[in-house]
Amino acid sequence: MFETDIYIGRQPIFDIHGKCVSYELLYRHNHESVHAEFIDNSKATARVIINLIHNIGLSSIIGTKRGFINVNEQILMSDILLSLPKSKFVFEILEHTQVTSPLIERVGHLHSLGYRFALDDFFYTDENIDYFKAIFPYVDIVKIDLLETNESDIEPIVEKFKPYGVALLAEKVETTEIFERCKNAGFTLFQGYFFEKPSILSGKKIEPSVTNAIDMINTLHTEKDVDVICQKFSLYPELTFNLLRYINSAEFHFKRKISSIRQILLLLGPARLRSWLGLFLYVELENTLFREAIIDAAKFRANLMRQLVLLQGRHEVAEEAFLTGSLSLIDTYLQVDMADIIGKINLGEPITDALLERKGYLGKALMIAEKLETTEHLQTVIENLAPKIKLSQEEIYTLYNEACRFTE
């Protein structure tokens, strides 16, 4: 079936505060296509969209956020869009779309019905602006590919688009420095995985709440007495509160509400509790850009790594895999060197090797999680990966979807 051959990935879109507000949905029409193109086959495109809505499910891919989907004139002129929940999508009009009078009328009509549009990979020459000018009244967002843009043009681009009342989205932002420049110039939306690149500040100290979480991880590693562990938790009420709130969330399916650390220890055991505590190193810090996105990425990696090793029959390292994934972005989040953080935590050599050098079994699992998280070519990655790790493409894609759902 066609549906089983389509793997839909996502890439985060941020606002000026570093909050993830949308995802571009990344998929390919066929094995040969490199870009998300719509060729002369709107029925196939319809099946992809229906697959997203009815088979994969929007909640597992975008949660409560909006999804950006590429469309061309064939799709715009068809009735496909009318079957979609318009409140959940922004439709990106591809850069090679032919702007004709019927298309202008159609986009205007859809806009009047509440559909939102963006212009994808927009080339900002005066000639191109003139060509698309007729549909500008119906466009909310213009996307500018920064890899095709000179840095010196960033500010002039913003000035050029001011008369049209559109929001500018910077695509393929590669560093936080470029993010800051675009933001200061007047861009309001930003796309890419630049937020995961660590910016280490020399002399920066680890926050007290992080120290508390590290202390509990170490305690669970060395202490066997349940009473001693519970007493230690009592010293950190904010950690206890957040852990209880998390344990009682939808991620777990306990028959009765969990109200004490002792209950958690008896139900999960010290090893699994220790692995979950890795996520609590990402405490709320003041003035931390991309906080939510970094935490979501860590949760994605942790969940995918744990499920991956379980699927490969390596149950004995499942909690180590989860902890490795959850710690993999802590240097970026805290802006502290990874070696300095690891030096404060009692970790086994496999975890340390994975985090510092991507070595060993856990290191390979971490690289798989990273690749699946950030690729723009999910289908190709899964196809190449499947025979190497002896899993089916469907199994890997299920892991991917479950990890996406875990972040929502």
Buried (B, 14 or more C-beta within 10 A) or exposed (E): EEEEBBBBBBBBBBBBEBBBEBBBBBBBBEEEBEEBBBEEEBEBBBBBBBBBBEEBEBEBBBBEBBBBBBBBBBBBBBEBBEEBEBEBBBBBBBBEBEBEEEBBEBBEEBBEEEBBBBBBBBBBEEEEBEEBEBBBEBBBBBBBBBEEBEEEBBBEBBEBBEEEEBBBBBBBBEEBEBBEBBBEBBBBBBBBBBBBEBEEEEEEEBBEBBBBBBBBBBBBBEBEEEEEBBEBBEEBEBBBEBBBEBBBEEEEEEEEEBEEBBBBBEEBEBBBBBBBBBBBBBBEEEEBBBBBBBBBBBBBBBBBBBBBBBBBEBEEBBBBBBBBBBBBBBBBBBBBBBEBBBEBBEBBEBBBBBBEEBBBBBBBBBEBBBBBBBBBBBBBBBBEBBEEBEBEBEBBBBBBBBBBBBBB
